[in-house]
């Protein structure tokens, strides 16, 4: 019979940093918490808080009805590498550290190898089935499972903080018919520390562990809507994701960067923004295939919108030509409107000329409104 020590040994053999064990039972507290947040408007429609989705999302048996245990895993992605590859005249948009490479796919493959070792050792009478969650787009609520399995505890930023690796981890699960005694939850908290709350650029942390996704820059990077004007300066040069709350966390300060674990889906810490604005969608998805920034559920026009915001906040006058070209293109009103904002943000004669031309000829009222606002006519 397999023991938890055997699983941990196998996990180490396949290169998984941490594993813990939880019962394959409905997570009612997590379901209620998510439902409450959705009811309060903290989870925008279509982003994971739908009442019909939550029961399955919070129950491991939704992916394996005969499941008895969940082996939860955490994989560290912190490396010592440059965080911005911008050059003079070539501003880059920043990629959140967790998606410099496809750590989710890498962990899923390691979990698949772990599943094979467990099945071989347990014999044909026992069953295992792999499911790896990827944020709210995965089949299971990964963070509540990780906490139940003793991998870590929630920080005030709502992210799981593990021992040894802080919150610099991706999470995955192996749902199995094997029966393991669950690990104890870690009874730790952040005490009086509010570093993440204070540093959040959009003030999205409304109470300890509760995030207003309608303001969280991490969630907004893939939203289909215009970014609220008051959040645009706080956007900075982000292209995808946000990790500010993790960067200021004292519990992350002692985490030692490790060697690069995988090259799968590698895109690096930043991408050239002007080149991105000139890409077609097929070029974008082809160039960055294998990374989650080019996954099917990531909206290309949201990426272009983000690129406009990042260029507007770059302060680099070299960006004006690409933004003016975007403003006069056949891109969607969402993208053109944010290009207008970026031109207004950068300012200068060429930017003003592009905005005046837009005001005179663009067919979309919303885009014209963005242009008028920065010409002093709105």
BELSULLIN-V965508 format. One line per field, one symbol per residue. phi: phi as a letter, one per 20 degrees, with the letter a starting at -180 (. if undefined). psi: psi as a letter, one per 30 degrees, with the letter a starting at -180 (. if undefined). Layout:
phi = ???
psi = ???
This chain:
phi = .fdffffffffffenefccbccfecgeffffffffffffenedggndodfgfefgffdbgffdbgefcbceecccfcfcecgdbdgcgncfdeedggfdgbeffffffffffffffffffffnffdccbebdeclfeefcfffgffffemfacfefemdfdefncleecddbcdebefdcfffefeecbelefcgfffegfdleeeagnddeffdffgfffdfedffggfeffffmdfdbnbcgfffefgfefefefdfgebdflfcnebcffffffeeefffffffdgndffdfgeeffffffgfffffffefmefffffffffffeeeffggffffffffffffmofffffffffffecffeffffffffgedmde
psi = kkleeeeeeeeeeggkekklklkilkieeeeeeeeeeeeggfjlkggfgkefeeeeegjffffjfgkflkjklkkkgkljlkfkgklkgiklkkkkefgflifeeeeeeeeeeeeeeeeeeflfflklkkkkkibfflfljeeeeeeeggfalklfggkkjlkegbghllllkjklfkjkkklkkkilafbfkheeeefjfghfjfljfkkjfffkeeeffglglkkkeffeefebgkeklkgefeefkfffefkkkllkelgkhkfaflkkeeeefglleeeeeeegkflffglefkkefeeeeeeeeeeeffgjfffeeeeeeeegaglleeeeefeeeeeeeealeeeeeeeeeeeffkfkeeeeeeeeegggf.
